[in-house]
Amino acid sequence: MASAGKIEPEIKQTLEMLGITYTWIVVDPDFADTENFCRKYDYPMEKSGNTILVASKRGEKKYCACIVLATAKLDVNKKVKELMGVSRLSFANAEETTHLTGMMIGGVTPIGLPDTLPVFIDSDVMTIDYVIIGGGSRSGKIQVNPQELLKLPNSKVIQGLSKT
């Protein structure tokens, strides 16, 4: 498993390489979960995004990453299933997440994911002036203009990815 000391420089290097303008926010790991982070650091939940890894359950394993606002619920059973073209899926477990991304649950970021992994961004994310996303570890978050997320390989804005 990648430690914060190893993953954070890799994430920052990827941000620079992709030309993404961002602000790094240092976080107490005990407050990495979105709700706790927002409360402690005085950020609105409406401007926080969660990166959720989803995995197929049958046949050849397929994965995707989905970015939705913290105030919304990912539409896994309809929209994500349709996008992935699979009959059954679930949230990737902690082991799968770490194996695929090198990141821990609670710190997953869409930055630096494998280039082959689709990144679906809920269209609601694109309507705000900034979004706070994970920083790859539980000790950092990234503030970006949502338009910057379109610089990620395989990123695509999806209407109706979430249910509020």
C-alpha positions as CSV (number, residue, x, y, z in Angstrom):
1,M,0.0,0.0,0.0
2,A,1.4,3.4,-0.9
3,S,2.0,5.7,2.1
4,A,1.0,9.4,2.1
5,G,4.7,10.3,1.8
6,K,5.0,8.3,-1.4
7,I,1.6,8.9,-3.1
8,E,1.2,12.6,-2.5
9,P,4.3,13.6,-4.5
10,E,3.1,11.3,-7.3
11,I,-0.3,12.9,-7.4
12,K,1.2,16.4,-7.4
13,Q,3.6,15.4,-10.2
14,T,0.6,14.1,-12.2
15,L,-1.3,17.3,-11.6
16,E,1.6,19.3,-13.0
17,M,2.1,17.0,-15.9
18,L,-1.6,17.3,-16.9
19,G,-1.4,21.1,-16.5
20,I,-4.2,21.0,-13.9
21,T,-4.4,24.2,-11.8
22,Y,-5.1,23.2,-8.1
23,T,-4.7,24.1,-4.5
24,W,-3.4,21.5,-2.1
25,I,-5.1,21.3,1.3
26,V,-3.3,19.6,4.1
27,V,-5.7,17.5,6.2
28,D,-5.5,15.7,9.5
29,P,-6.1,12.1,8.5
30,D,-8.6,11.6,11.3
31,F,-10.8,14.2,9.4
32,A,-10.3,12.8,5.8
33,D,-13.9,11.5,5.5
34,T,-15.9,14.2,3.6
35,E,-18.4,15.1,6.2
36,N,-15.7,15.4,9.0
37,F,-13.4,17.3,6.6
38,C,-16.1,19.8,5.7
39,R,-17.1,20.4,9.4
40,K,-13.5,20.8,10.6
41,Y,-12.1,22.9,7.8
42,D,-15.3,24.9,7.1
43,Y,-16.0,23.8,3.5
44,P,-19.5,23.3,2.2
45,M,-20.6,19.7,1.4
46,E,-22.1,21.0,-1.8
47,K,-18.5,21.8,-3.0
48,S,-17.0,18.4,-2.1
49,G,-16.8,15.6,-4.5
50,N,-16.3,11.9,-3.8
51,T,-14.4,9.6,-6.2
52,I,-16.0,6.2,-6.0
53,L,-14.5,3.1,-7.6
54,V,-17.1,0.7,-9.0
55,A,-16.4,-3.0,-10.0
56,S,-18.3,-5.5,-12.2
57,K,-19.3,-8.7,-10.3
58,R,-19.5,-11.2,-13.2
59,G,-17.2,-12.2,-16.0
60,E,-14.1,-10.3,-16.8
61,K,-13.5,-7.6,-14.1
62,K,-14.2,-4.1,-15.2
63,Y,-13.8,-0.9,-13.2
64,C,-14.6,2.7,-13.4
65,A,-14.2,5.8,-11.2
66,C,-17.1,8.1,-10.7
67,I,-17.0,11.6,-9.3
68,V,-20.2,12.8,-7.6
69,L,-21.0,15.6,-5.2
70,A,-20.9,14.6,-1.5
71,T,-24.5,15.7,-1.3
72,A,-25.6,13.3,-4.0
73,K,-25.9,9.5,-4.4
74,L,-24.2,7.6,-7.2
75,D,-26.8,5.9,-9.4
76,V,-25.0,2.6,-9.4
77,N,-27.9,0.3,-10.3
78,K,-29.0,2.1,-13.4
79,K,-26.6,4.7,-14.8
80,V,-23.3,3.2,-13.9
81,K,-24.5,-0.3,-14.9
82,E,-25.5,1.1,-18.3
83,L,-22.2,3.0,-18.8
84,M,-20.1,-0.1,-17.9
85,G,-22.3,-2.4,-20.0
86,V,-22.5,-5.0,-17.2
87,S,-25.4,-6.9,-15.5
88,R,-24.1,-6.7,-11.9
89,L,-21.7,-4.4,-10.1
90,S,-20.8,-3.1,-6.7
91,F,-18.5,-0.6,-5.0
92,A,-14.9,-1.8,-5.2
93,N,-13.8,-3.0,-1.8
94,A,-10.8,-1.6,0.1
95,E,-8.4,-4.3,-1.2
96,E,-9.4,-3.8,-4.8
97,T,-9.2,0.0,-4.5
98,T,-5.7,-0.1,-3.0
99,H,-4.6,-2.7,-5.6
100,L,-5.9,-0.8,-8.6
101,T,-5.1,2.8,-7.4
102,G,-2.4,2.6,-4.7
103,M,-4.8,4.7,-2.6
104,M,-6.8,4.2,0.6
105,I,-10.5,4.5,0.9
106,G,-11.2,8.0,2.2
107,G,-8.4,9.5,0.0
108,V,-9.1,8.2,-3.5
109,T,-8.6,10.8,-6.1
110,P,-9.3,10.7,-9.9
111,I,-5.7,12.1,-10.4
112,G,-3.2,9.5,-11.3
113,L,-5.6,6.6,-11.9
114,P,-4.6,4.1,-14.6
115,D,-5.1,5.6,-18.1
116,T,-7.3,2.7,-19.0
117,L,-9.8,3.4,-16.2
118,P,-12.9,5.4,-17.3
119,V,-13.5,8.5,-15.1
120,F,-17.2,9.5,-15.1
121,I,-18.0,13.0,-13.8
122,D,-21.5,13.8,-12.8
123,S,-22.7,16.8,-14.7
124,D,-23.8,18.5,-11.4
125,V,-20.1,18.7,-10.4
126,M,-19.5,20.9,-13.5
127,T,-22.0,23.5,-12.3
128,I,-20.0,24.8,-9.3
129,D,-17.0,27.1,-9.2
130,Y,-14.7,24.7,-7.4
131,V,-14.8,21.1,-6.0
132,I,-12.7,19.5,-3.3
133,I,-11.6,16.0,-4.2
134,G,-9.4,13.4,-2.5
135,G,-5.6,13.9,-2.7
136,G,-4.6,10.2,-2.9
137,S,-4.1,9.8,0.8
138,R,-6.0,10.6,3.9
139,S,-3.7,13.6,4.6
140,G,-4.5,15.8,1.6
141,K,-7.3,17.1,-0.5
142,I,-7.3,19.0,-3.8
143,Q,-9.3,22.0,-4.7
144,V,-9.9,22.5,-8.4
145,N,-12.2,24.2,-10.9
146,P,-14.3,21.3,-12.2
147,Q,-13.3,22.1,-15.8
148,E,-9.8,21.1,-14.8
149,L,-11.1,17.5,-14.4
150,L,-11.6,17.3,-18.1
151,K,-7.8,17.2,-18.5
152,L,-7.9,13.7,-17.0
153,P,-7.4,10.8,-19.4
154,N,-10.7,9.0,-20.1
155,S,-12.8,11.5,-18.3
156,K,-16.3,12.1,-19.5
157,V,-19.1,14.3,-18.1
158,I,-22.3,12.2,-17.6
159,Q,-25.8,13.6,-17.1
160,G,-27.7,11.8,-14.4
161,L,-24.8,10.0,-12.8
162,S,-26.1,10.8,-9.4
163,K,-29.4,11.0,-7.6
164,T,-29.9,13.7,-5.1
